[in-house]
Amino acid sequence: MLLPNINLPRPSLNLLTDIYKLRDEMNRLFEGGVPFISHNEFPPINMSVNDDNIIVTAEIPGADEQSINASVKDKLLNITGKREAEKTSESDVIHRTERFTGEFSRTIELPARVNAEAISATYKNGVLKLVLPRAEEEKVKKIEIKTV
């Protein structure tokens, strides 16, 4: 029989941090996964923008690339997928479970509209990389100034 593993946080000088840690452990216990916290969303992402593209990378180690989906609508990017739990036997005693398993979904607001027809995506070494070309109307237009 598997009993839930509760990791009580060590007290610190910051009461608010202690409360958040305790809430995280309680959420993990009752929800069976990573709790929804605004500063700890899954998958973690990086986003950069240049003149032509918005580049988003998401860390999703251990996920099968066939389970990962990405879609864009207007200025919203949605990344969904599933990460399977490791197989254990009934005789195994679980001491700690910190890695998120199960289904995930994350929606990110993009800083500009994109050309959905030209998006490219790669998944390598647990990192999903999306290159989202900016829509023509969103690109910065240089104005030529003439002297008179």
N, CA and C atoms as an extended XYZ file, in Angstrom:
444
Properties=species:S:1:pos:R:3:atomname:S:1:resname:S:1:resid:I:1 pbc="F F F"
N         0.842       -1.183        0.000 N   MET     1
C         0.000        0.000        0.000 CA  MET     1
C         0.882        1.240        0.000 C   MET     1
N         0.576        2.199       -0.863 N   LEU     2
C         1.354        3.430       -0.940 CA  LEU     2
C         0.712        4.490       -0.061 C   LEU     2
N         1.498        5.026        0.828 N   LEU     3
C         1.018        6.118        1.661 CA  LEU     3
C         1.519        7.426        1.097 C   LEU     3
N         0.726        8.495        1.216 N   PRO     4
C         1.193        9.783        0.678 CA  PRO     4
C         2.424       10.265        1.421 C   PRO     4
N         3.303       10.878        0.677 N   ASN     5
C         4.530       11.418        1.248 CA  ASN     5
C         4.330       12.913        1.459 C   ASN     5
N         4.349       13.359        2.682 N   ILE     6
C         4.179       14.780        2.994 CA  ILE     6
C         5.515       15.302        3.491 C   ILE     6
N         6.020       16.311        2.824 N   ASN     7
C         7.280       16.936        3.205 CA  ASN     7
C         6.967       18.273        3.850 C   ASN     7
N         6.964       18.307        5.144 N   LEU     8
C         6.681       19.560        5.828 CA  LEU     8
C         7.885       20.486        5.707 C   LEU     8
N         7.646       21.743        5.358 N   PRO     9
C         8.759       22.679        5.182 CA  PRO     9
C         9.411       23.018        6.510 C   PRO     9
N        10.703       23.306        6.437 N   ARG    10
C        11.399       23.768        7.638 CA  ARG    10
C        11.038       25.224        7.877 C   ARG    10
N        10.838       25.603        9.125 N   PRO    11
C        10.494       27.000        9.404 CA  PRO    11
C        11.617       27.944        8.993 C   PRO    11
N        11.236       29.110        8.498 N   SER    12
C        12.215       30.128        8.140 CA  SER    12
C        11.777       31.448        8.766 C   SER    12
N        12.512       32.489        8.468 N   LEU    13
C        12.165       33.795        9.012 CA  LEU    13
C        11.057       34.479        8.217 C   LEU    13
N        10.715       33.928        7.068 N   ASN    14
C         9.681       34.518        6.227 CA  ASN    14
C         8.412       33.685        6.348 C   ASN    14
N         7.457       34.148        7.114 N   LEU    15
C         6.223       33.414        7.364 CA  LEU    15
C         5.441       33.161        6.083 C   LEU    15
N         5.408       34.144        5.184 N   LEU    16
C         4.664       33.996        3.945 CA  LEU    16
C         5.241       32.871        3.086 C   LEU    16
N         6.569       32.767        3.024 N   THR    17
C         7.204       31.686        2.275 CA  THR    17
C         6.837       30.341        2.878 C   THR    17
N         6.830       30.251        4.193 N   ASP    18
C         6.451       29.006        4.864 CA  ASP    18
C         5.014       28.625        4.549 C   ASP    18
N         4.132       29.593        4.525 N   ILE    19
C         2.724       29.317        4.216 CA  ILE    19
C         2.591       28.807        2.791 C   ILE    19
N         3.315       29.429        1.845 N   TYR    20
C         3.263       28.972        0.453 CA  TYR    20
C         3.795       27.549        0.324 C   TYR    20
N         4.887       27.226        1.004 N   LYS    21
C         5.447       25.883        0.932 CA  LYS    21
C         4.469       24.851        1.492 C   LYS    21
N         3.840       25.174        2.602 N   LEU    22
C         2.868       24.264        3.189 CA  LEU    22
C         1.672       24.089        2.260 C   LEU    22
N         1.205       25.183        1.653 N   ARG    23
C         0.094       25.099        0.701 CA  ARG    23
C         0.474       24.214       -0.485 C   ARG    23
N         1.699       24.373       -0.976 N   ASP    24
C         2.161       23.569       -2.104 CA  ASP    24
C         2.115       22.081       -1.772 C   ASP    24
N         2.599       21.725       -0.605 N   GLU    25
C         2.597       20.320       -0.201 CA  GLU    25
C         1.176       19.786       -0.047 C   GLU    25
N         0.280       20.593        0.508 N   MET    26
C        -1.113       20.160        0.675 CA  MET    26
C        -1.781       20.001       -0.696 C   MET    26
N        -1.540       20.932       -1.597 N   ASN    27
C        -2.099       20.823       -2.952 CA  ASN    27
C        -1.575       19.574       -3.652 C   ASN    27
N        -0.287       19.345       -3.528 N   ARG    28
C         0.315       18.172       -4.166 CA  ARG    28
C        -0.293       16.892       -3.615 C   ARG    28
N        -0.526       16.865       -2.321 N   LEU    29
C        -1.098       15.688       -1.681 CA  LEU    29
C        -2.509       15.418       -2.186 C   LEU    29
N        -3.339       16.442       -2.240 N   PHE    30
C        -4.752       16.243       -2.581 CA  PHE    30
C        -5.029       16.234       -4.077 C   PHE    30
N        -4.197       16.883       -4.872 N   GLU    31
C        -4.449       16.943       -6.307 CA  GLU    31
C        -3.616       15.933       -7.082 C   GLU    31
N        -2.601       15.390       -6.475 N   GLY    32
C        -1.805       14.372       -7.134 CA  GLY    32
C        -0.861       14.886       -8.200 C   GLY    32
N        -0.527       16.138       -8.179 N   GLY    33
C         0.380       16.680       -9.187 CA  GLY    33
C         0.937       17.999       -8.731 C   GLY    33
N         1.440       18.753       -9.674 N   VAL    34
C         1.983       20.068       -9.368 CA  VAL    34
C         0.822       21.026       -9.145 C   VAL    34
N         0.769       21.718       -8.028 N   PRO    35
C        -0.331       22.647       -7.777 CA  PRO    35
C        -0.260       23.847       -8.708 C   PRO    35
N        -1.419       24.464       -8.945 N   PHE    36
C        -1.450       25.663       -9.769 CA  PHE    36
C        -1.019       26.838       -8.921 C   PHE    36
N         0.133       27.388       -9.240 N   ILE    37
C         0.667       28.548       -8.543 CA  ILE    37
C         1.181       29.484       -9.610 C   ILE    37
N         0.853       30.746       -9.501 N   SER    38
C         1.195       31.679      -10.570 CA  SER    38
C         2.701       31.767      -10.822 C   SER    38
N         3.529       31.539       -9.803 N   HIS    39
C         4.971       31.660      -10.000 CA  HIS    39
C         5.635       30.315      -10.244 C   HIS    39
N         4.860       29.250      -10.409 N   ASN    40
C         5.441       27.924      -10.589 CA  ASN    40
C         4.607       27.132      -11.597 C   ASN    40
N         4.422       27.637      -12.806 N   GLU    41
C         3.583       26.983      -13.790 CA  GLU    41
C         4.389       25.964      -14.592 C   GLU    41
N         3.684       24.970      -15.114 N   PHE    42
C         4.336       23.925      -15.892 CA  PHE    42
C         3.725       23.873      -17.268 C   PHE    42
N         4.500       23.774      -18.314 N   PRO    43
C         5.953       23.742      -18.306 CA  PRO    43
C         6.551       25.144      -18.187 C   PRO    43
N         7.740       25.246      -17.593 N   PRO    44
C         8.397       26.549      -17.547 CA  PRO    44
C         8.825       26.958      -18.958 C   PRO    44
N         8.703       28.241      -19.241 N   ILE    45
C         9.017       28.714      -20.592 CA  ILE    45
C         9.980       29.886      -20.560 C   ILE    45
N        10.638       30.102      -21.692 N   ASN    46
C        11.377       31.319      -21.992 CA  ASN    46
C        10.793       31.856      -23.287 C   ASN    46
N        10.712       33.181      -23.395 N   MET    47
C        10.194       33.795      -24.609 CA  MET    47
C        11.094       34.964      -24.979 C   MET    47
N        11.459       35.026      -26.255 N   SER    48
C        12.225       36.168      -26.752 CA  SER    48
C        11.579       36.635      -28.047 C   SER    48
N        11.818       37.904      -28.363 N   VAL    49
C        11.223       38.508      -29.558 CA  VAL    49
C        12.308       39.244      -30.315 C   VAL    49
N        12.313       39.074      -31.637 N   ASN    50
C        13.180       39.890      -32.484 CA  ASN    50
C        12.309       40.525      -33.558 C   ASN    50
N        12.911       41.143      -34.548 N   ASP    51
C        12.137       41.840      -35.581 CA  ASP    51
C        11.196       40.913      -36.341 C   ASP    51
N        11.590       39.656      -36.513 N   ASP    52
C        10.824       38.743      -37.357 CA  ASP    52
C        10.053       37.658      -36.609 C   ASP    52
N        10.553       37.228      -35.439 N   ASN    53
C         9.986       36.055      -34.782 CA  ASN    53
C         9.768       36.251      -33.288 C   ASN    53
N         8.870       35.432      -32.764 N   ILE    54
C         8.749       35.217      -31.324 CA  ILE    54
C         9.239       33.793      -31.105 C   ILE    54
N        10.190       33.624      -30.210 N   ILE    55
C        10.759       32.305      -29.958 CA  ILE    55
C        10.391       31.893      -28.537 C   ILE    55
N         9.738       30.742      -28.438 N   VAL    56
C         9.311       30.213      -27.147 CA  VAL    56
C         9.965       28.859      -26.958 C   VAL    56
N        10.621       28.667      -25.819 N   THR    57
C        11.147       27.354      -25.456 CA  THR    57
C        10.472       26.925      -24.166 C   THR    57
N        10.125       25.648      -24.110 N   ALA    58
C         9.456       25.088      -22.933 CA  ALA    58
C        10.183       23.820      -22.515 C   ALA    58
N        10.472       23.703      -21.226 N   GLU    59
C        11.140       22.515      -20.703 CA  GLU    59
C        10.096       21.471      -20.360 C   GLU    59
N        10.144       20.340      -21.085 N   ILE    60
C         9.195       19.249      -20.843 CA  ILE    60
C         9.966       17.930      -20.854 C   ILE    60
N        10.933       17.759      -19.957 N   PRO    61
C        11.718       16.524      -19.974 CA  PRO    61
C        10.859       15.319      -19.617 C   PRO    61
N        11.144       14.212      -20.266 N   GLY    62
C        10.450       12.976      -19.953 CA  GLY    62
C         9.130       12.800      -20.669 C   GLY    62
N         8.697       13.790      -21.429 N   ALA    63
C         7.442       13.659      -22.155 CA  ALA    63
C         7.705       13.051      -23.528 C   ALA    63
N         6.806       12.192      -23.966 N   ASP    64
C         6.879       11.630      -25.304 CA  ASP    64
C         6.456       12.708      -26.288 C   ASP    64
N         7.242       12.919      -27.346 N   GLU    65
C         6.942       14.015      -28.275 CA  GLU    65
C         5.564       13.854      -28.917 C   GLU    65
N         5.056       12.632      -29.002 N   GLN    66
C         3.728       12.420      -29.585 CA  GLN    66
C         2.611       12.930      -28.671 C   GLN    66
N         2.908       13.110      -27.385 N   SER    67
C         1.879       13.576      -26.442 CA  SER    67
C         1.832       15.096      -26.326 C   SER    67
N         2.785       15.787      -26.951 N   ILE    68
C         2.861       17.249      -26.828 CA  ILE    68
C         2.118       17.895      -27.994 C   ILE    68
N         1.292       18.873      -27.683 N   ASN    69
C         0.557       19.625      -28.704 CA  ASN    69
C         0.733       21.109      -28.438 C   ASN    69
N         0.810       21.876      -29.501 N   ALA    70
C         0.880       23.327      -29.389 CA  ALA    70
C        -0.089       23.914      -30.411 C   ALA    70
N        -0.797       24.965      -30.005 N   SER    71
C        -1.720       25.632      -30.916 CA  SER    71
C        -1.684       27.125      -30.628 C   SER    71
N        -2.056       27.906      -31.628 N   VAL    72
C        -2.087       29.350      -31.473 CA  VAL    72
C        -3.402       29.873      -32.031 C   VAL    72
N        -3.989       30.818      -31.301 N   LYS    73
C        -5.210       31.487      -31.754 CA  LYS    73
C        -5.107       32.934      -31.299 C   LYS    73
N        -5.241       33.835      -32.247 N   ASP    74
C        -5.046       35.257      -31.987 CA  ASP    74
C        -3.666       35.453      -31.381 C   ASP    74
N        -3.599       35.954      -30.158 N   LYS    75
C        -2.303       36.171      -29.501 CA  LYS    75
C        -2.072       35.192      -28.351 C   LYS    75
N        -2.770       34.044      -28.377 N   LEU    76
C        -2.633       33.061      -27.313 CA  LEU    76
C        -1.977       31.789      -27.829 C   LEU    76
N        -0.931       31.354      -27.142 N   LEU    77
C        -0.245       30.100      -27.437 CA  LEU    77
C        -0.627       29.112      -26.353 C   LEU    77
N        -1.058       27.914      -26.751 N   ASN    78
C        -1.429       26.884      -25.794 CA  ASN    78
C        -0.529       25.666      -25.997 C   ASN    78
N         0.073       25.197      -24.923 N   ILE    79
C         0.921       24.007      -24.952 CA  ILE    79
C         0.291       22.986      -24.025 C   ILE    79
N        -0.002       21.796      -24.551 N   THR    80
C        -0.598       20.732      -23.749 CA  THR    80
C         0.192       19.450      -23.955 C   THR    80
N         0.000       18.522      -23.052 N   GLY    81
C         0.662       17.238      -23.204 CA  GLY    81
C         0.467       16.376      -21.984 C   GLY    81
N         1.246       15.320      -21.952 N   LYS    82
C         1.158       14.365      -20.843 CA  LYS    82
C         2.533       13.770      -20.602 C   LYS    82
N         2.880       13.655      -19.331 N   ARG    83
C         4.134       13.010      -18.949 CA  ARG    83
C         3.772       11.816      -18.078 C   ARG    83
N         4.167       10.635      -18.520 N   GLU    84
C         3.810        9.392      -17.838 CA  GLU    84
C         4.641        9.197      -16.564 C   GLU    84
N         4.021        8.573      -15.581 N   ALA    85
C         4.714        8.250      -14.331 CA  ALA    85
C         5.636        7.054      -14.558 C   ALA    85
N         6.702        7.008      -13.783 N   GLU    86
C         7.612        5.874      -13.859 CA  GLU    86
C         6.924        4.652      -13.265 C   GLU    86
N         7.233        3.497      -13.820 N   LYS    87
C         6.638        2.249      -13.343 CA  LYS    87
C         7.291        1.848      -12.021 C   LYS    87
N         6.462        1.472      -11.058 N   THR    88
C         6.960        0.963       -9.781 CA  THR    88
C         6.194       -0.306       -9.451 C   THR    88
N         6.779       -1.128       -8.613 N   SER    89
C         6.097       -2.352       -8.194 CA  SER    89
C         5.414       -2.116       -6.856 C   SER    89
N         4.527       -3.004       -6.499 N   GLU    90
C         3.793       -2.855       -5.239 CA  GLU    90
C         4.705       -2.924       -4.025 C   GLU    90
N         5.867       -3.564       -4.168 N   SER    91
C         6.787       -3.676       -3.036 CA  SER    91
C         7.636       -2.417       -2.848 C   SER    91
N         7.634       -1.523       -3.833 N   ASP    92
C         8.409       -0.287       -3.723 CA  ASP    92
C         7.758        0.642       -2.701 C   ASP    92
N         8.591        1.257       -1.885 N   VAL    93
C         8.116        2.263       -0.936 CA  VAL    93
C         8.580        3.617       -1.456 C   VAL    93
N         7.641        4.455       -1.802 N   ILE    94
C         7.968        5.760       -2.356 CA  ILE    94
C         8.309        6.707       -1.208 C   ILE    94
N         9.497        7.300       -1.253 N   HIS    95
C         9.928        8.229       -0.211 CA  HIS    95
C         9.718        9.683       -0.607 C   HIS    95
N         9.755        9.954       -1.887 N   ARG    96
C         9.596       11.338       -2.334 CA  ARG    96
C         9.096       11.316       -3.774 C   ARG    96
N         8.112       12.155       -4.049 N   THR    97
C         7.585       12.296       -5.403 CA  THR    97
C         7.478       13.777       -5.698 C   THR    97
N         8.443       14.308       -6.440 N   GLU    98
C         8.462       15.740       -6.743 CA  GLU    98
C         8.275       16.023       -8.225 C   GLU    98
N         8.566       15.058       -9.068 N   ARG    99
C         8.444       15.280      -10.515 CA  ARG    99
C         6.989       15.190      -10.920 C   ARG    99
N         6.542       16.190      -11.663 N   PHE   100
C         5.168       16.238      -12.134 CA  PHE   100
C         4.927       15.151      -13.166 C   PHE   100
N         3.831       14.420      -13.012 N   THR   101
C         3.390       13.474      -14.028 CA  THR   101
C         1.913       13.715      -14.272 C   THR   101
N         1.478       13.327      -15.435 N   GLY   102
C         0.077       13.505      -15.791 CA  GLY   102
C        -0.066       14.545      -16.892 C   GLY   102
N        -1.295       14.989      -17.076 N   GLU   103
C        -1.583       15.952      -18.134 CA  GLU   103
C        -1.256       17.368      -17.684 C   GLU   103
N        -0.834       18.190      -18.642 N   PHE   104
C        -0.546       19.586      -18.349 CA  PHE   104
C        -1.079       20.452      -19.476 C   PHE   104
N        -1.303       21.708      -19.160 N   SER   105
C        -1.755       22.688      -20.148 CA  SER   105
C        -1.290       24.054      -19.692 C   SER   105
N        -0.734       24.806      -20.607 N   ARG   106
C        -0.285       26.159      -20.284 CA  ARG   106
C        -0.633       27.073      -21.451 C   ARG   106
N        -1.280       28.184      -21.143 N   THR   107
C        -1.626       29.172      -22.144 CA  THR   107
C        -0.833       30.437      -21.860 C   THR   107
N        -0.191       30.958      -22.916 N   ILE   108
C         0.681       32.120      -22.791 CA  ILE   108
C         0.199       33.182      -23.757 C   ILE   108
N         0.105       34.410      -23.275 N   GLU   109
C        -0.234       35.508      -24.175 CA  GLU   109
C         1.029       35.961      -24.885 C   GLU   109
N         0.954       36.011      -26.205 N   LEU   110
C         2.092       36.434      -27.012 CA  LEU   110
C         2.102       37.952      -27.130 C   LEU   110
N         3.279       38.549      -27.312 N   PRO   111
C         3.358       40.007      -27.405 CA  PRO   111
C         2.895       40.562      -28.752 C   PRO   111
N         2.660       39.686      -29.740 N   ALA   112
C         2.222       40.140      -31.068 CA  ALA   112
C         1.498       38.988      -31.757 C   ALA   112
N         0.721       39.318      -32.765 N   ARG   113
C         0.075       38.282      -33.579 CA  ARG   113
C         1.145       37.594      -34.427 C   ARG   113
N         0.881       36.328      -34.762 N   VAL   114
C         1.858       35.556      -35.526 CA  VAL   114
C         1.232       35.010      -36.802 C   VAL   114
N         2.088       34.625      -37.729 N   ASN   115
C         1.661       33.969      -38.954 CA  ASN   115
C         1.570       32.477      -38.651 C   ASN   115
N         0.376       31.995      -38.373 N   ALA   116
C         0.177       30.618      -37.937 CA  ALA   116
C         0.603       29.594      -38.991 C   ALA   116
N         0.593       29.976      -40.245 N   GLU   117
C         0.954       29.046      -41.326 CA  GLU   117
C         2.454       28.776      -41.391 C   GLU   117
N         3.275       29.612      -40.784 N   ALA   118
C         4.730       29.485      -40.914 CA  ALA   118
C         5.419       29.090      -39.605 C   ALA   118
N         4.670       28.661      -38.604 N   ILE   119
C         5.259       28.287      -37.315 CA  ILE   119
C         6.037       26.985      -37.463 C   ILE   119
N         7.200       26.927      -36.809 N   SER   120
C         7.967       25.679      -36.780 CA  SER   120
C         8.184       25.268      -35.325 C   SER   120
N         8.223       23.945      -35.108 N   ALA   121
C         8.390       23.415      -33.757 CA  ALA   121
C         9.352       22.235      -33.780 C   ALA   121
N        10.256       22.202      -32.783 N   THR   122
C        11.165       21.070      -32.626 CA  THR   122
C        11.170       20.664      -31.158 C   THR   122
N        11.450       19.387      -30.910 N   TYR   123
C        11.539       18.867      -29.544 CA  TYR   123
C        12.817       18.051      -29.449 C   TYR   123
N        13.758       18.541      -28.648 N   LYS   124
C        15.051       17.879      -28.531 CA  LYS   124
C        15.542       17.989      -27.093 C   LYS   124
N        16.011       16.879      -26.549 N   ASN   125
C        16.563       16.828      -25.190 CA  ASN   125
C        15.594       17.411      -24.158 C   ASN   125
N        14.300       17.155      -24.345 N   GLY   126
C        13.313       17.607      -23.372 CA  GLY   126
C        12.915       19.055      -23.493 C   GLY   126
N        13.361       19.743      -24.560 N   VAL   127
C        13.026       21.150      -24.737 CA  VAL   127
C        12.233       21.319      -26.031 C   VAL   127
N        11.039       21.886      -25.896 N   LEU   128
C        10.210       22.223      -27.043 CA  LEU   128
C        10.574       23.633      -27.472 C   LEU   128
N        10.898       23.797      -28.763 N   LYS   129
C        11.240       25.126      -29.282 CA  LYS   129
C        10.249       25.475      -30.380 C   LYS   129
N         9.568       26.598      -30.203 N   LEU   130
C         8.614       27.095      -31.183 CA  LEU   130
C         9.138       28.399      -31.757 C   LEU   130
N         9.202       28.481      -33.075 N   VAL   131
C         9.563       29.723      -33.750 CA  VAL   131
C         8.293       30.219      -34.415 C   VAL   131
N         7.780       31.333      -33.910 N   LEU   132
C         6.506       31.888      -34.362 CA  LEU   132
C         6.782       33.179      -35.136 C   LEU   132
N         6.718       33.129      -36.473 N   PRO   133
C         6.969       34.345      -37.257 CA  PRO   133
C         5.900       35.398      -36.975 C   PRO   133
N         6.346       36.605      -36.751 N   ARG   134
C         5.403       37.700      -36.496 CA  ARG   134
C         4.601       37.993      -37.754 C   ARG   134
N         3.324       38.309      -37.589 N   ALA   135
C         2.477       38.690      -38.717 CA  ALA   135
C         3.024       39.977      -39.330 C   ALA   135
N         2.864       40.119      -40.633 N   GLU   136
C         3.408       41.287      -41.334 CA  GLU   136
C         2.930       42.593      -40.714 C   GLU   136
N         1.665       42.656      -40.340 N   GLU   137
C         1.134       43.897      -39.769 CA  GLU   137
C         1.700       44.188      -38.373 C   GLU   137
N         2.335       43.195      -37.751 N   GLU   138
C         2.921       43.376      -36.425 CA  GLU   138
C         4.400       43.754      -36.472 C   GLU   138
N         5.016       43.571      -37.631 N   LYS   139
C         6.444       43.871      -37.747 CA  LYS   139
C         6.675       45.373      -37.745 C   LYS   139
N         7.806       45.749      -37.194 N   VAL   140
C         8.173       47.160      -37.147 CA  VAL   140
C         8.521       47.618      -38.562 C   VAL   140
N         7.928       48.699      -38.985 N   LYS   141
C         8.194       49.259      -40.307 CA  LYS   141
C         9.115       50.468      -40.157 C   LYS   141
N        10.210       50.428      -40.880 N   LYS   142
C        11.146       51.537      -40.829 CA  LYS   142
C        10.655       52.637      -41.766 C   LYS   142
N        10.664       53.836      -41.285 N   ILE   143
C        10.237       54.984      -42.071 CA  ILE   143
C        11.473       55.693      -42.591 C   ILE   143
N        11.513       55.841      -43.891 N   GLU   144
C        12.654       56.536      -44.491 CA  GLU   144
C        12.404       58.041      -44.398 C   GLU   144
N        13.381       58.735      -43.868 N   ILE   145
C        13.269       60.194      -43.710 CA  ILE   145
C        14.147       60.847      -44.771 C   ILE   145
N        13.535       61.725      -45.552 N   LYS   146
C        14.257       62.415      -46.624 CA  LYS   146
C        14.540       63.856      -46.188 C   LYS   146
N        15.669       64.339      -46.600 N   THR   147
C        15.983       65.737      -46.338 CA  THR   147
C        15.468       66.579      -47.499 C   THR   147
N        14.940       67.749      -47.220 N   VAL   148
C        14.414       68.635      -48.257 CA  VAL   148
C        15.181       69.940      -48.292 C   VAL   148
